[in-house]
Amino acid sequence: MPKDTFLNLKSEKKEKIEKAITDEFTKNSFEQVSISNIIQRAQIPRGSFYQYFEDKKDAVQYIIQKFIISEHEKVWELLQETNGDIFETAIGVYDYMTNASELELVKHILEELRKSNTNVFEADIKFDKKKNIVKAVNKDILKIEKEDDLIYFFRIITDIIRPIAIETMSKRIEPEKGKKILERELEILKRGMKK
């Protein structure tokens, strides 16, 4: 994560650097992200970059963490709207991701999260103690045998949403087709496969 020197910057300068990192990551996969392009966009010396971040991974991780926090907020909001229905929430998350204004950025972030096996739904992301996703899920509509079943279920849901969202954002499938695939997979998950 960023160093204190970055966190203590005036908001205007911090936002300019964040935008430079975001713009670079929007246009390039992580492997192609260039520190030179970031410092040029942000109009800062190379040495300043290293006073703010360890390396490009640290800078990109910061942008990804901000995305995860905003996604967590969206999941919370959708759970409130759907009365805790995790299946409807999953469809809402897909719609939100595939209609984002920065599709390329979201696609690159999802690809990085897939590589690191990070879960946007995970309940242990601490952005606000009052907004605990686990508590917001309507458990009455789920068969939960153990307390941690829900955490595993979040992983399964994420593993279903992520590839479909990436395919849609990569324009390999149309958004409506992706949504139908997601709805079908969620329906199979709802009813289960064991006789």
C-alpha positions as CSV (number, residue, x, y, z in Angstrom):
1,M,0.0,0.0,0.0
2,P,1.1,3.6,-0.4
3,K,3.6,5.1,2.0
4,D,2.6,7.8,4.5
5,T,4.3,10.4,2.2
6,F,1.6,9.7,-0.4
7,L,-1.3,9.5,2.1
8,N,-0.2,12.8,3.6
9,L,-0.2,14.7,0.3
10,K,-2.8,17.4,-0.3
11,S,-5.9,15.9,-1.9
12,E,-5.4,17.7,-5.2
13,K,-1.9,16.3,-5.7
14,K,-3.0,12.9,-4.5
15,E,-5.9,12.8,-6.9
16,K,-3.6,13.8,-9.8
17,I,-1.3,10.9,-9.0
18,E,-4.2,8.5,-8.6
19,K,-5.6,9.6,-11.9
20,A,-2.2,9.0,-13.6
21,I,-2.0,5.5,-12.2
22,T,-5.6,4.8,-13.1
23,D,-5.2,6.1,-16.7
24,E,-2.1,4.0,-17.2
25,F,-3.8,0.9,-15.8
26,T,-6.9,1.6,-17.9
27,K,-4.8,1.5,-21.1
28,N,-2.5,-1.3,-20.2
29,S,-2.5,-4.7,-18.4
30,F,-0.4,-4.8,-15.2
31,E,2.6,-6.2,-17.1
32,Q,2.5,-3.2,-19.5
33,V,2.0,-0.5,-16.9
34,S,4.9,1.9,-17.1
35,I,6.2,4.0,-14.2
36,S,7.6,6.4,-16.7
37,N,4.1,7.1,-18.1
38,I,2.7,7.5,-14.6
39,I,5.3,10.1,-13.6
40,Q,4.9,11.9,-16.9
41,R,1.1,12.0,-16.5
42,A,1.3,13.0,-12.9
43,Q,4.1,15.5,-13.6
44,I,6.2,14.3,-10.7
45,P,9.9,13.3,-10.5
46,R,10.7,9.6,-10.6
47,G,12.2,9.9,-7.0
48,S,8.8,11.2,-5.8
49,F,7.1,8.2,-7.2
50,Y,9.3,5.9,-5.0
51,Q,8.7,8.2,-2.0
52,Y,5.0,7.4,-2.5
53,F,5.0,3.7,-3.6
54,E,7.4,0.8,-3.3
55,D,7.0,0.0,-7.0
56,K,4.4,-0.2,-9.8
57,K,2.8,-3.2,-8.1
58,D,2.2,-1.2,-5.0
59,A,0.7,1.7,-7.0
60,V,-1.6,-0.6,-9.0
61,Q,-2.6,-2.5,-5.8
62,Y,-3.7,0.9,-4.3
63,I,-6.0,1.5,-7.3
64,I,-7.3,-2.1,-7.1
65,Q,-8.0,-1.7,-3.3
66,K,-10.0,1.5,-4.0
67,F,-12.0,-0.5,-6.6
68,I,-12.6,-3.4,-4.1
69,I,-13.9,-0.9,-1.5
70,S,-16.3,0.7,-4.1
71,E,-17.4,-2.8,-5.2
72,H,-17.9,-3.8,-1.5
73,E,-20.1,-0.7,-1.1
74,K,-22.1,-1.6,-4.2
75,V,-22.6,-5.2,-3.0
76,W,-23.9,-3.8,0.3
77,E,-26.2,-1.4,-1.5
78,L,-27.5,-4.2,-3.8
79,L,-28.1,-6.5,-0.8
80,Q,-30.2,-3.8,0.8
81,E,-32.2,-3.3,-2.4
82,T,-32.8,-7.1,-2.8
83,N,-33.6,-7.8,0.8
84,G,-30.4,-9.8,1.2
85,D,-30.9,-12.0,-1.9
86,I,-27.4,-12.9,-2.9
87,F,-28.5,-14.3,-6.3
88,E,-30.2,-11.0,-7.3
89,T,-27.2,-9.1,-5.9
90,A,-24.9,-11.2,-8.1
91,I,-26.8,-10.1,-11.2
92,G,-26.8,-6.5,-10.0
93,V,-23.0,-6.7,-9.5
94,Y,-22.6,-8.0,-13.1
95,D,-24.8,-5.2,-14.5
96,Y,-22.8,-2.6,-12.5
97,M,-19.4,-3.9,-13.7
98,T,-20.4,-4.3,-17.3
99,N,-21.9,-0.8,-17.4
100,A,-19.0,0.9,-15.7
101,S,-17.7,4.0,-17.4
102,E,-14.2,2.6,-17.3
103,L,-14.7,-0.8,-18.7
104,E,-11.0,-1.4,-19.6
105,L,-9.9,-0.4,-16.1
106,V,-12.5,-2.8,-14.5
107,K,-11.5,-5.6,-16.9
108,H,-7.8,-5.1,-16.0
109,I,-8.6,-5.0,-12.3
110,L,-10.8,-8.2,-12.6
111,E,-7.9,-10.0,-14.4
112,E,-5.5,-9.0,-11.6
113,L,-7.9,-10.1,-9.0
114,R,-8.3,-13.4,-10.7
115,K,-4.5,-13.9,-10.8
116,S,-4.3,-13.3,-7.1
117,N,-7.5,-15.1,-6.3
118,T,-9.0,-12.1,-4.6
119,N,-12.7,-12.1,-4.0
120,V,-14.7,-8.9,-4.4
121,F,-17.6,-10.4,-2.3
122,E,-15.3,-11.4,0.6
123,A,-16.8,-10.4,3.8
124,D,-13.5,-9.6,5.6
125,I,-12.8,-6.4,3.6
126,K,-12.9,-3.7,6.3
127,F,-14.3,-0.5,4.8
128,D,-17.1,0.1,7.3
129,K,-17.8,-2.1,10.4
130,K,-21.5,-1.2,10.1
131,K,-21.8,-2.7,6.6
132,N,-20.9,-6.3,7.1
133,I,-22.0,-8.2,4.0
134,V,-22.4,-11.5,5.8
135,K,-25.0,-9.9,8.1
136,A,-26.8,-8.4,5.1
137,V,-27.4,-11.7,3.3
138,N,-30.8,-13.2,3.8
139,K,-29.8,-16.6,5.2
140,D,-33.5,-17.8,5.2
141,I,-33.3,-18.4,1.5
142,L,-30.0,-20.4,1.7
143,K,-29.1,-23.9,3.1
144,I,-26.3,-23.0,5.4
145,E,-25.0,-25.8,7.6
146,K,-21.9,-24.1,9.0
147,E,-21.0,-20.5,9.8
148,D,-18.3,-20.3,7.1
149,D,-20.5,-21.8,4.4
150,L,-21.4,-18.3,3.4
151,I,-17.7,-17.3,2.8
152,Y,-17.2,-20.3,0.5
153,F,-20.5,-19.4,-1.2
154,F,-19.2,-15.9,-1.9
155,R,-16.1,-17.4,-3.5
156,I,-18.3,-19.6,-5.8
157,I,-20.5,-16.6,-6.7
158,T,-17.3,-14.6,-7.5
159,D,-15.9,-17.4,-9.6
160,I,-19.1,-17.4,-11.6
161,I,-19.4,-13.6,-12.1
162,R,-15.8,-12.7,-12.8
163,P,-15.1,-14.7,-16.1
164,I,-18.5,-13.7,-17.6
165,A,-17.9,-10.1,-16.8
166,I,-14.4,-10.2,-18.3
167,E,-15.7,-11.9,-21.4
168,T,-18.4,-9.2,-21.7
169,M,-15.9,-6.3,-21.1
170,S,-13.6,-7.8,-23.6
171,K,-16.5,-7.7,-26.1
172,R,-16.2,-11.5,-26.7
173,I,-19.9,-11.8,-25.7
174,E,-22.8,-9.3,-25.7
175,P,-23.9,-8.0,-22.2
176,E,-27.4,-9.6,-22.5
177,K,-25.9,-12.9,-23.5
178,G,-23.5,-12.7,-20.6
179,K,-26.4,-11.9,-18.3
180,K,-28.4,-14.9,-19.5
181,I,-25.3,-17.2,-18.9
182,L,-25.0,-15.8,-15.4
183,E,-28.7,-16.2,-14.7
184,R,-28.5,-19.8,-15.9
185,E,-25.4,-20.6,-13.8
186,L,-27.0,-19.0,-10.7
187,E,-30.2,-21.0,-11.3
188,I,-28.2,-24.2,-11.4
189,L,-26.5,-23.2,-8.2
190,K,-29.8,-22.3,-6.6
191,R,-31.4,-25.7,-7.3
192,G,-28.2,-27.8,-6.8
193,M,-27.2,-30.8,-8.8
194,K,-27.3,-33.7,-6.3
195,K,-30.4,-35.8,-6.4
